[in-house]
Amino acid sequence: MVFDAWAAEFQIRALAAGIAPEVLRREMAGLSPNPRVANLDTVQPEFSKPVSDYVKGVIGPDRVVAGQRRRAEMADLGPIEDRFGVPREILLAVWAMESGFGALQGDFDVVRAFATLAAQGRRRAFAESELIATLRIIQSGEQPRARLKGSWAGAMGQTQFIPSMYLSTAVDIDGDGRRDIWESSADSLGSAANLLMQAGWVRGQSWAREVTAPPGFDYGLTEGPKETPIGWAELGVVRADGLPWSGADSTGQAQLIAPAGSGGPLFLLFPNHFVVRQYNNSLAYALGVGLLADRFGGAAGLVRPWPQETPIALVDRMTAQRALIALGFDTGGADGVVGLKTRSALRAWQKAHALVADGYLSVDMVRRLRAEAEGASPTN
């Protein structure tokens, strides 16, 4: 059996990593793969959720009210913000996104989840490393295995820490001598703040600001160079709300993005945006955290609303990538994931055809790419 063969080999590596034989025997005894984990790890969504739908789903009115109430009532937030330098609104947004303010933490046995992922082999090195970290937590006596529950992917607690992150970053804020990210909201938020601080959070600087660009702007600059707001202003990019830049923001190196294309809102991303992506390396996730945090702090909605976007089917995303590759533009593969490399390739193709080079894959872009790859001339 594949799982048993993997388990025998893993135990040798775990012993070499310092896991005690008695701990290993006890925790591996009777262990079997979890079919729910195996299935979830192999499922790829048929349709890619547009960023606008994702963000609008994140910033629901009930969630905003709940976050604003916690912001006003939680006494621990001030000291945590003072100690780590991360705004309370960002921490509340992470908490809301990760577990619905602690309500949805996951009920998977983390040992079994990582064992299943490791045995499948797709992410074996990562899963084995995290399984060893899980065993270290158990071996230390800090938390029993029964407490180590989380998502199918092994993220635990109210702020969804993987085990290695827990070992290196979790902190005891409530003073009970335990780093409890399952039951203690103070420990959970303090641990998230410590993670973001260690990842390079810039105290006093924004995560991003909505901006506008002038007619005829070169959208090929999106997801490209980083400039100060003064540098961007020389190209006509200014704050959408018309307010001046703060001192901390005015010296920050910011990157321009158009996540829904040139027809949607534009943002200058400051370094703190990329710190949030150390938590979850997703543009949509980091935008959701930042925009939700803004609403918790009382900010109004966007000046330029999100456009109506059409989800793109997996087969169409892969078709677009294959077309770009065939036309000489490197997407890094045709897996249906429209990441930075695919968007850069699309921008280069759009620029070559005198189109707005925003790197946004729409239904029309898929049609044009397919037509050209099949030998027809794309029509404007």
KOLMARTOR-263159 format. One record per residue (C-alpha): x, y, z. Coordinates in steps of 0.1 Angstrom, whole numbers, plus 2048, in hexadecimal, padded with zeros to 3 digits. Each point is the difference from the previous one (the first is absolute). Example, Ala and Ser with C-alpha at 12.3 -4.5 7.8 and 13.67 -1.06 7.14 Angstrom:
87B7D384E
80E8227F9
REM end
This chain:
800800800
80D8227F6
7F8810822
8117E5814
81F8017EB
802826804
7FA7FD826
81D7E8804
8188177EE
7F381F812
8067F1822
8257FD7F8
8018257F6
7EC80A81F
8187EE817
81D8117EF
7EF822805
7FE7FA826
7DE7F2806
8017E781D
7F97DC7F7
7E47FD819
7EF81F7F3
8037F47DC
7F37DD809
7E280E813
7F681A7E6
8057EA7E2
7EF7E280E
7E17F77EC
80481F7EA
7EE7FF7DF
7FA8197E3
7E2817803
7ED7FD7DF
7F0822805
823810801
80B7ED7E1
7E180B7ED
80382480A
8248027F6
7F97F57DD
7E28157F8
80581E7EA
7E38187FC
7EF7FE7DE
7FB8267FF
81981A80D
7EE818817
8048247F5
813816818
7E2817803
7E97E480A
81A7F481A
80482280F
7DB809801
7FA7DE811
81A80981A
7F3822808
7DC7F7809
7ED819816
7FC7E781D
8257F9801
8088257FF
7E980781D
80E7E2814
82480C7FA
7F882480A
7EF7F3820
81F7EC809
81681D7F8
7EE81581A
7FC7E681B
8207EB801
81980D819
81C7EA7F4
8028117DE
81182080C
81E7F0812
8047E77E3
80181C7E7
819814815
8177E2805
8017F37DC
7F881F7EB
7E47EF7EC
7DF8137FF
7E47F0813
7EA8037E1
8187EA7EC
8007E681C
7DB800802
7FD7FB7DA
8187E3801
7EC7F081C
7E08057ED
80E7F27E0
8117E2810
7E57F3817
7E2818802
80E80F820
8087DD80E
7DF7EF7F8
80D7EA7E3
8227F1809
7FD7DE7EF
7FC7DD810
81B7EC7EE
81A7ED814
81F8127F5
8177E2804
7EA7EB7E9
7FB81D7E7
8268057FB
8067DB7FE
7E67FD7E5
80F81D7EC
8237F3804
7F77DD7F5
7EE80E7E1
82180E7F6
7F68217EE
80D81581D
8147E6813
81D81580C
7E981B80E
7E77E780F
81C7EC811
81181F80E
7DF80B80F
7F87DE80D
821800812
7F882280E
7DF7F380C
8117E3812
818819810
7E381380E
7F27DF80F
8227F580C
806821812
7E17FC814
7F38227F8
7E17F37EE
7F27DD7FE
7F77F07DF
7DB803808
803826800
8128017DE
7E18047EA
7FF8157E1
7F88027DB
8057E37E7
8218117F6
80C800825
7FB825809
7F6802825
7ED816817
7EE8227FE
81B80F7EA
8087E07ED
8257FA807
8127E27F1
8147ED81A
82380F7F7
7F1822802
7F17F8822
8227F580D
81381E7F4
7E681C803
7E37F9818
801815820
7EF7FF822
7ED821803
7E77F881B
81B7F6819
7F47DD808
8217F07F6
7F37EF7E0
7FF80B7DC
7DC7F87FA
7F58097DD
7E07EB803
7EF80E81E
811821807
7F881D7E8
81C815810
81A7E57F9
7F27FB7DD
8018257F7
822806811
80E7E27ED
7F380E7DF
80F822809
8227F0808
7FF7ED7DF
7FA8207EC
81A814814
81A7E57F9
7F78007DC
8098257FE
7E1815808
8088257FD
7F281281E
7EA81E7F6
7FF7F97DB
7E17F67EC
7FA7DF7F0
7F38107E0
7EC81D7F3
7E78027E4
80D8177E4
7F580C7DD
8148017E0
7FC8197E3
7F27F87DD
8197EE7EA
8147F381E
8177E37FA
7F17E4813
81F7EB7F7
80F81081F
7E87EC817
8107E6815
82180E7F5
81681C80E
7FE80D823
801826804
7F781981B
7DE8107FE
81381F7F4
80F7EC7E4
7DE7F27F6
7F0823801
81980A7E5
7EE7E67EA
7DE80D80A
7F87E681B
7F081181E
7EB7F681E
7DC7F97F7
7F381281F
8148207F8
811800822
826806805
8187E4807
80B7FB824
825804808
8057DB803
7EE7F87E0
81181C7EC
8227EF803
7F37DC7FB
8087EC7E0
7DE7F77F2
7F57EA7E3
7E28077EA
7E67E57FA
7E07FD7ED
7F17E080E
7E08027EB
81080F7E2
8018247F4
7DA803805
8027F9826
81081181E
825806801
8177FD81E
82380A80A
80C7E3816
81980981C
8187E780F
7E67F781B
7EA7F07E5
81C7E87F8
8047F9825
7DC7F4801
8087E97E3
8197EF816
7E27F4813
7EE7F57E1
8118057DF
7E180B7ED
7F98227F1
7DB7FD806
8057F5824
81781D808
7E88197EF
7E47F1814
813804821
80A8247F8
7DE80C7F4
7EE7EF81D
818810818
7F98227F1
7DA7FA805
8067F6824
812821805
7E28137F2
80C8077DD
7E68027E4
7FF7E97E3
8148037E0
7FE81F7EB
7FF7EC7E0
7EA7E1804
8097DD7F5
7F47F87DD
7E97E37F8
8187E37F9
7FA7DF7EF
80F7E180F
8187EE7E8
7FE7DB7FE
81E7EA806
8017F47DC
8008247F4
81C80B817
8157E37F4
7F78077DC
80C824804
8207F5810
8077E77E4
7F881A7E6
819819810
81B7E5801
7F97F77DB
8038257F7
822803812
7F580E822
80C7EC81E
7E47FA81A
8157E6813
7E87E47F7
7DB7FA7F8
7F27F6822
7E28187FF
80E81581D
8028247F4
81E80C815
81981B7FB
8137EE7E4
7E07FB7EC
7F5824805
82280D7F6
7FE7EB7E0
7DE80D7F9
80B824805
81C7FB7E7
7E87F17E7
7E781C805
81B81A7FB
80B7EF7E0
7DC8047F3
7FC82480B
7E67F681A
7FE80D824
81C7EB810
7F07FA822
8067DB801
7DB7F9807
7F37DF7F2
7DD8067F5
7E97EB7EA
8098177E3
8257FB806
7FB7DA800
7EE8037DF
81A8167F0
81D7E980B
7EF7E17F4
7F980F7DF
82480C7FA
80E7DF80C
7EA7ED7E7
80C8167E4
7E481A7FE
805825805
7F280E820
7E781B7FA
7FF821814
REM end
